[in-house]
Amino acid sequence: MRVGGARATLAGMPFELAPLGFAYDALAPTIDELTMRTHHRRHHAAHIAELNAALSGTGWEDEPVDAILTGLERLPVDRRAAVRHHGGGHANHVLYWQTMTPRGGGAPHGAIADAIRVGFGSFDALRQQVMSAATGVFGSGWVWLVHDGSGLAVLATADQDSPRILGATPLLGIDLWEHAYYLKFRHRRCDYLEAFWNVVDWDVVSDRYSSTDAGTARTA
């Protein structure tokens, strides 16, 4: 079966909810245990259940989620909206969980550090762009650090839309839905955004960047 968006070993097997790589309370005090438990077990799990239902009978049940999101126009018209929302919700959350670690935070390092300096001038400048993009999202959505084919960029998406739909490769994503932060931060989205940097796994972000064409070229 597929876990975390990886391809299935048997045709037609559904996506499943993968366990986190850390305990639900491991990110405290940045993100509390109840938020992590509810977010993962209920919200992410619901996206997976709805995605499996929307894909049933389409012939796309055994495809990787990224391929599904970049091939939405080939799906039956009556399934596209559900697959876009729930497929994006699944892919976005997989990346979100993998981007965080109890041992995270600090300044970027690895391949991504140089790319951030080239693209934004400094880590502080990146943080300011992320804050600006995130506070411009009215309602639910995500803010992203992506590689858009020419370089690093910050963008925001509404609801559960994935940057893959826009042709960009997500490197780091921050969930702006209230269920990601409301129990601890209440309405203070900016406080959540500032705190999030304390748990970013820069090793993972750097590895994602290195796997892009730009990152491969820089290390070749």
N, C-alpha and C positions, 0 to 999 in steps of 0.2 A: 504494500500500500504506500501511498505518497504521504510524506510528512513534511510540513514546512515548505510546500511548493515543489519538492523534488519529484522527478518522474516516477511513475509507478513501475513495479516490476512485472505486474500482470495487467493485461488489457482490461479496461473498464472498472478498475478499482477506484473507489472514491478518495478524495482528499481527506486527510485526518488532521486533528489538532495535535501538533507536536508539543512535548513538554518544553518548558523554558530551560535554559541552561543554568538557572540559578533558582533559589527558593523565592517564594512570593514576597518574603519580607527582606530580601537581600539588598534592595535598593533604598531602603529607609535610611535616613529620613527624607531623601529626595522624593521618592514615591512610596506611599504606604502600602502595607500588605493587602488591605481590603481592596484598594483600587486595582492593584496588580491581579489579584485573584479574580475579581469580578470582570475586569477588562479581558483577561485571557480566557477564562472558562465560559463566560457568557457571551460577551460581545464578539470576540474572535470566533468562537465555536459556532455562533449563529451564522456568521458569514460563510463558514465552511459548509454548514448544512444547506443553506440556501443556494450556494454555488453548485453543490452536487445535484440538487434538485433541478436547477436551471439547465445544467449540462446533460441531464439524463436523456438518452435517445438521440442526441445530436451527432454522435460520432466523435465528439471532442473530449470524451470523458478521460482519456488516457494522455492528454496533452499537458505539457508543463504550463503553469498558470501564466507565465510571461508570454508564451506563444499564443495563448488564448486571448490575452489582452491586446496584443498587437494584431490579431486576426479577427477582431469583432465583426467586421463587415462580412465575413464568410459564415457567420452563425445565422440561424433562422431569425428573422426580424423580431418575432415575438419573444425571443430569448435574450436579445442583446442588452436591453436595459438592466435586467437582473444580473446577467453575467458581468457587465461592466461594473456594477455597484458591488456585488458580492465577491467577484474575482479580484477587483481592486482592493476591497476590504481585506481579503485573505493575503494577497501579496504585500500590501502595505504593512500589515501587522507582523508578518514574518520578518520583514526587514527591520521594523521597529524593535522587536524583541532582540534580534541579533545585534543591533547597534548599541545595546545597553549592557553594562557589566558593573558589578559592585566595585570592581577595581579600576573604573574608568575615570574620566575627567582629565583636567590639566590641559596643556597646550597640545595641538595636533603634532604628530610625529610621523615618520615614514614618508612614503611618496606623496601622501596627501598634503603634508606640511608645505613643501615647496610649491605645489599646485595652488594652494590657498594664497600664498604670498604673491604668486604671479597673477592670479585671478582677481584678488581683492585688495592686495597691498599688505594686509595683516589679518590675523585671527580676529582681532577686535572689530575690524571693518566687516568681516563676514558675519559676526554676531549681530552687528547693527543692521545689516541687510536682512538677516533672518527675522529679527524682531520687527522690522518695518513691514516685511511681507506678511508675517503672521498676524500682526495687529490690523492689517488690511483685509483679513478674512472675516466677513460678517456671517456668523453662524458657524457651521461645522466644516472641517476640511483638514488639510495637511500643509506643512511648509517643508521644503526640500532643499538639500544641496544635491545638485545633479551635474552630470556631464552631458552637455547638450549637443555634442558632436564637434564643437569647436573649442570648448573649454568649460570651466566650472561656471555654474550659475545658480542663483537662488530663485525658486519659483514656488508659488502656492497653487494648490488644487482644491476644488470644492468637493464636498461630500467624501466619497471614497475613490475618487478618480486617481489613477496611477500615472506617474510621469511617463511610463512606457507608452501610454496612449498618445502622448505628445512627441514621442520619438526621443525622449531623454532617458538616460540611465540614472536611476536613483542611487545615491551614495549614502545619504543620511536623511531620515524623515522624522518629523516630530508631529505626533497626533494632536490635532487641535479640537477634537470632539470633547465635550465637557466630561464625558465619562473617564477620560484619560487623566483628569486632574482635579475635578470638582470637589471630591471628598476632602482633600487636603488644602487646596488653594482657593476653594470657592470660586468666585468670579474673577480672581486675579490671574488671568492668563499670562500676563507679563512675568509674574513671579515664577510660575511654572516653567516658562521658557528660559529664564535665567538659571533656574535650578537644574534643568535638563542637562546642561553642559557638564555637570558633575558626574554623570553616569555614562557619557559617550565612550564607546570602545573604539579608540582611534586606530587600533590594529585592524579591526574589521573594516572601518571606513577606508583606510589606506589600501587594504587588499582589494576592496571593490574598485577603487580608482586604478590600481595597477592592472586590473583585468580589462579596463577599457582600452581602446585603441591608443589614446593619448598616453596612458600609463605604461602600456607595453612599449611604445616608441621611446619613452624617456628612459626605460630600463634596459633597452636592447643594446 
